[in-house]
Amino acid sequence: MVRIREGVCVIGDPDLDGFEQLMEAKRVPCGDKDASSVILKQALEKHIKR
C-alpha cells in the first residue's frame, strides 16, 4: 500500500513483480494515517504467514 496523495492510496499484489505489479495496482481511499498503518500491518502479517 502506497499513499500517492492525501486520501488516495494504491495497493499492489505482492505476488507480482515490476511492471505487472504496476499494471495490476488498484486505487483505494486511504482514510486516516493511523487506520492505514493498521491495515498495512495486517496485510503484511497475512503475506508473511504464506
N, C-alpha and C positions, 0 to 999 in steps of 0.2 A: 504494500500500500504506500503510495507516494502522494503527498499533498502538492498539487500543481498550482493552486491559488486558493484564496480564502473560500472555504466552503465546498471545494471540488477536489476530489481525490481520484487516483487511478489505481485499480487493483489488477495485478498481473498474475498469471498462473506460474507458480514456481517450478512446475514440471517442464515448462517450455524454456527455450534458450534464445537469446539475442532478438533477431528480427521477428521471429514467430511470437515471442512473448509481447513485443511491442504491438503487433497487429491484433492480438487477442485481448489486450488490456481493455478494461471497461471503466468508464467514468461513473463515479458514485458520489453522493453527497457525503461530506466529511462529518458534519456536526461539530461539536466542540473538541478541542485538542485532547482533553482528558479521556473522553469516550473513545476517540480514535486510537489512542495508545493502548487502551484495554483490548479493543478489537484486534489490533495488530499482534499483541502478545498472545491472544487466544489462537489466532491463525498460525503463528509461528509454533506454538506448542503442538497443534494438530499436525503440522508438517514434520516436526522433529520426531513425533511418535511413529511416523510411517516407516 
